[in-house]
Amino acid sequence: MPDWSTSGTLVTNLADLEMSDADPVVWPGFRIFKPLPTGSDATATRAKRKSNALTDETFDLHLHTLFDYPTIVAHRLGGKDWRSYNRQVTVQAADCKFKCWHCYNDARDDNPDVTIQSDDIEASEVIARFSDQRDRDKARKEDTKVLRISGGEPFLAPGFVLECIRLIRDGAAGGEACVWTETNLQPFMASPKPGRIPDVDSYISQLAEYADVFALHPCFHGIDDDSIRDVSGRSDVHLEAMLDALRKLVEAEIDIYPTIHPNVCPPSKLHGFFTALFDIHDSLPLRFALIDLSLTYPAVHRRMEQCREDKRKPKLYSKDAALAEWNRLVTETYGLGYAVVPRHLVSLSGSNPWHAAKPQAPTCGGHDMDRPRVYLWKSAKRDKYRRDLLAALALPEGFVREVAYNDEWVQQDLHHYGVRWPEQMRDLPAAIGYATERNTHAVRLPLREATLCGVQSVGSLVYLRYKLGRYLPPKPGLKEVTKWHDAVHQQLRNLFGSRTLPPDGPIFAALGTQTRAIEDTFADSSRGEIAWQAAVDFLSSMEALKHCIFFRLDRANADLAYSGEGASQQAYIKLKAGGTAALTLQYYLPNIRNVQAACADEPRLSITSSDPDALAVLGPDVIYLDKYGSERIELKAARVPHETEVSVAIVHQERPSCAPSLRIPVRILPRTAKDVLVEAGADASAGAAGAVLAAALVFLSQFVAGGDATKQWIAKHIGNLPILLGGTVAFVVFSLLSSWLRRLRGLAVG
């Protein structure tokens, strides 16, 4: 039998870690960890942690995280109130062979900047200090009954973990206590490679002897070989080996509470992973918790920089799609939803009261799990929200727009990943939509397709920039759009749950997946004006929008260009000095009577240039509105000597909050010498072509007249063909030179 008597390990100095728990400790190698929030601990982040659905009936799998450690320990030690077991003393083993991009453990051998204990700490010393901590806490009327051995990877020091558990069982910690420890399963894989436990079967047998005083938390960093590699940075760690290690732990009747991370799991692979767990034990999936990887740790930014250096591209998936699919698998298999059955009541050695049957292949609930989509919602509750919504509906395809949210309204994955790894989020498909306010009839209507450009965070605000695409609603008519909305609404509920998105939930910007109802819309070739009209029909029936003016712009012959990239990308109309461009404005006011009643005067839009000397708006600068119609807006650029930026404003002066307020940027580029020469060449060529054409007409007229005169004319001119050709060439050269000189003189003067 191998010698596991070495009971020391390198322990992280946790004194300087920026953690939410800051209770005093007797040793810098300890940190107090409270899994579930109580009282003043219930911060916005911690409040999302909940126990199972029986202990806390408010549990929502999309809004909350299953953090049931205290109920598990209470059950293990025979306690009744989980609050007495909600305080864990954490010691963190420093070493780990994984390089997970999300991890807060900075005390790895590839990070020389973090202070760690210089010598190995023996298990006996850790248990002695744990006993001291318990005495100190008892004097403050605190219950401390759990030693949590975290990491890093604790089982890279298997003797240390085994000795800590043995000492706890023998009472060295001074009374009732247990050990909660974690593993990424790599040390338990049967292999002679470094980092694996020698004779792992014998070691597991010894662990099983102490099963009454410890619980093991195996953490799957991925659910297939690709996602394991993406998360851990290891290409030699395979799912099959991890499942084999888990099987050994189950067969040894070690009390395990495994987890997977839904925001780094490809949702389409969950069915295969779930089935593999079912084959190990038909109740094993009920022991799993789905816990998001947190991207808020300060170490994450540095880890991502290391990924860039190593040319790794960590992937983020829709956690809601993964949660929805896992819940479907659990429900179909056991007839019970995720987290309904407390995990500690799921037996892996005896029988369970539910019937288990392998789940069917994914049905997706109307969404495509392999295709991401960002959903951005706006309400009409405030004037600014309404203007943002109407502007997104009015701007031409290809224009770039930015929307701002308070950070609590943005899904944290989208926020933190987008800011720290912007190039991975760039070009994700998005949908811009309208959502009603709270305490109203729930409406979530996607209006336009878009493409995410970038994410930026400034203070408590998160800015998401996107490029507008096609309109989404189907054929016009309130009944048709309502039917389509109901299909989209149900598919979004299947994806995000009932309390995530507005109006019932707090998340206005979320990473999800494609919904089938939206994708099917693009199969209809009748897009553009018809789809926009369908959206207006629906929106104008909403109480908050019934007095609004709706219009849209098309780029009739205006060229669009871009500057910057990512969160700073902008679109503008590009014009040559002296050139022209045109926009088509189409308006549609189904509730024209409401609009007229709200306006003191006849409803109208004003069109102005920020610099009329540089850019003139040709034609009327006011458009009077009826129920529907269209107008052409002509723009004429002056012959400016240098690049000039101006804008065209289209606003409703009387009630700007009830109409799109647009400022279309225009960039006027001066003519270059090359432009002048090309234009001059075109003019001269036209002149030469005219001369040749005139000669051809003369020839044809003579030919038609016929007779001897025609023969004489042909003989005369064909006989002098060299003279005729030479004269034509001379005329063309002279015309080109004259035109170029005139234009160059004009350019110099300008």
Secondary structure, 3 states (H helix, E strand, C coil): CCCCCCCEECEECCCCCCCCCCCCCCCCCEEEECCCCCHHHCCCCHHHEECCCCCCCCCCCCCCEECCHHHHHHHHHCCCCHHHHCCEEEEEECCCCCCCCCCCCCCCCCCCCCCECCCCEEHHHHHHHHHHHHHHHHHCCCCCCEEEEECCCHHHCHHHHHHHHHHHHCCCCCCCCEEEEEECCHHHCCCCCCCCCCCHHHHHHHHHCCCCCEEEEEECCCCCHHHHHHHHCCCCCCHHHHHHHHHHHHHCCCCECCEECHHHCCHHHHHHHHHHHHHHCCCHHHHCEECCCCCCCHHHHHHHHHHHHCCCCCCCCCHHHHHHHHHHHHHHHHCCCCCCCCHHHCCCCCCCCCCCCCCCCCCHHHEEEEEEEEEEEECCCCHHHHHHHHHHHHCCCCCEEEEEEEHHHECHHHHHHHHHCHHHHCCCEEEEEEECCCCCCCCEEEEEEEEEEEEEEECCEEEEEEEEEEECCCCCCHHHHHHHHHHHHHHHHHHHCCCCCCCCCCCCEEEEEEEHHHHHHCCCCCCCHHHHHHHHHHHCCCHHHCCCCCEEEEECCCEEEEECCHHHCEEEEEEECCCEEEEEEEEECCCHHHHHHHCCCCCEEEEEECCCCCEEEECCCEEECCCEEEEEEEEEECCCCCCEEEEEEEECCCCHHHCCCEEEEEEEECCCHHHHHHHHHHHHHHHHHHHHHHHHHHHHHHHHHCHHHHHHHHHHHHHCHHHHHHHHHHHHHHHHHHHHHHHHHHHHHC
